[in-house]
Amino acid sequence: MYVDCDKIFRVTIPAVKAAVAKELAEKHDMSEKDIAHALSVAQPAISKYLSRYALGRSDFETKIKSNPNYRKIISAVLSNDRRNSVARMIDSIASDRNVVKTAMKIIG
């Protein structure tokens, strides 16, 4: 089966960022501007993530949050620890086999 990696990552990377943004906003009262800065995206992207919450699929969210790097991203952002690359950890989750398999089911 041929897999279009670009298509997969257009789903998984925003979904990871959306899950992180949602937790930072809801559980840690961070502003959209601060979340955008921490995730290196524009504030309107964070607004979109929070209003639509990428895909809204609990199975997808569970796969994302079960990755060990998910907690590391939250910790790095909250502690303003830039030694750990947030972008690299996001990419790691987005390319996780379980996350990709779930994304493939979603996009068909």
Secondary structure, 3 states (H helix, E strand, C coil): CCCCHHHHHHHHHHHHHHHHHHHHHHHHCCCHHHHHHHHCCCHHHHHHHHHHCHHHCHHHHHHHHCCHHHHHHHHHHHCCCCCCCHHHHHHHHHCCHHHHHHHHHHHC
